[in-house]
Amino acid sequence: MVKIFNAKDLTDWEGNPKLWSVKEGVIRGETTAENPTKGNTFLIWKGGTVGDFELRVSYRMLTGNSGIQYRSQHVKGTKDNAWVVSGYQAETANEPGRAGFLYHERGRGRVCMVGEKVVM
């Protein structure tokens, strides 16, 4: 395995510094009423190019939903949000049956729910 996060800072990662930080060795993304997002915004790994891979993550979420993008492309955003991507996303959500479903950001939308099979 090759680690893409050093557990110290956001070296090789690009995203809105108002939303993303490292605390106690983990990447933390947080929005508040005083600091909301301006649309879907992402923390993007810029540390190289990958071939085939196995992605292992752990996450904790209090409310809402998010996701882990993979095989995605950084696309043109706006002045207020330069961190926009298009591609596949493994959904992370704090509700049964939603964590891990396959979503296509800026594409087909929901591809399949947990336990379903899809052929494209």
C-alpha positions in Angstrom: 0.0 0.0 0.0 1.1 3.6 -0.7 -0.3 6.2 1.6 -1.5 9.4 -0.1 -2.1 11.2 3.2 0.7 11.9 5.7 -1.5 12.5 8.7 0.2 15.9 9.4 -1.0 18.4 6.7 -2.6 18.6 3.3 0.6 18.2 1.3 -0.4 17.0 -2.2 -4.1 17.9 -1.6 -6.0 20.9 -3.0 -9.3 22.3 -1.6 -10.9 25.2 0.1 -8.8 25.9 3.2 -11.9 27.4 4.9 -13.5 23.9 4.8 -10.6 21.4 4.9 -7.9 20.9 7.6 -6.0 18.2 9.4 -6.8 17.7 13.1 -5.4 14.9 15.3 -4.0 13.0 12.3 -7.2 13.0 10.1 -8.5 15.0 7.3 -11.5 17.1 8.4 -14.1 18.7 6.3 -16.5 21.0 8.0 -19.3 23.4 7.1 -21.2 25.6 9.5 -23.9 28.2 9.2 -21.2 30.9 9.3 -19.0 29.0 6.8 -21.2 27.2 4.3 -20.1 25.6 1.0 -20.8 27.2 -2.3 -22.1 24.1 -4.1 -20.4 20.7 -4.1 -16.7 21.3 -3.4 -14.0 18.7 -3.0 -10.6 18.1 -1.5 -8.5 16.8 -4.5 -5.4 14.7 -4.3 -2.8 16.1 -6.7 0.2 13.9 -5.7 0.5 11.8 -8.9 -1.3 9.6 -11.3 -2.6 6.1 -10.3 -3.1 2.9 -12.2 -5.1 0.1 -10.7 -5.7 0.6 -7.0 -7.4 -0.5 -3.8 -8.7 2.4 -1.8 -9.1 2.0 2.0 -10.7 4.7 4.1 -12.3 5.2 7.5 -14.7 8.0 8.1 -16.9 9.5 10.7 -19.9 11.7 9.9 -22.3 13.4 12.2 -24.9 14.6 9.8 -25.5 15.0 6.0 -23.7 13.1 3.3 -20.5 13.3 1.3 -18.4 10.9 -0.7 -15.1 9.6 -1.9 -14.4 10.5 -5.5 -12.3 8.1 -7.6 -11.4 8.0 -11.3 -12.6 11.6 -11.3 -11.4 14.6 -13.2 -10.9 18.1 -11.9 -13.2 20.4 -14.0 -13.5 24.1 -14.3 -15.3 25.6 -11.3 -16.2 29.2 -10.4 -14.5 32.1 -8.7 -16.2 31.0 -5.4 -15.6 27.3 -5.9 -12.5 26.1 -7.9 -12.7 22.6 -6.5 -15.2 20.8 -8.7 -14.9 17.3 -10.1 -16.7 14.9 -12.4 -16.6 11.1 -11.9 -17.5 8.2 -9.7 -18.2 8.6 -6.0 -18.6 6.1 -3.2 -21.3 7.8 -1.1 -20.7 8.3 2.6 -23.8 9.1 4.5 -25.0 8.8 8.1 -28.1 6.7 7.2 -28.6 3.0 6.7 -28.4 1.7 3.1 -26.8 4.8 1.7 -23.2 4.5 2.8 -21.3 3.1 -0.2 -23.8 3.5 -3.0 -22.3 4.4 -6.4 -22.9 7.9 -7.6 -21.6 9.7 -10.8 -20.9 13.3 -9.9 -21.8 15.7 -12.8 -22.8 12.7 -14.9 -25.5 10.0 -14.6 -26.3 10.7 -10.9 -27.1 7.6 -8.9 -25.7 4.6 -10.6 -26.7 1.9 -8.1 -27.6 1.5 -4.5 -25.9 -0.8 -2.0 -26.7 -4.4 -2.9 -27.7 -3.7 -6.5 -25.8 -4.8 -9.6 -25.3 -2.6 -12.6 -23.8 -3.3 -16.0 -22.8 -0.3 -18.2 
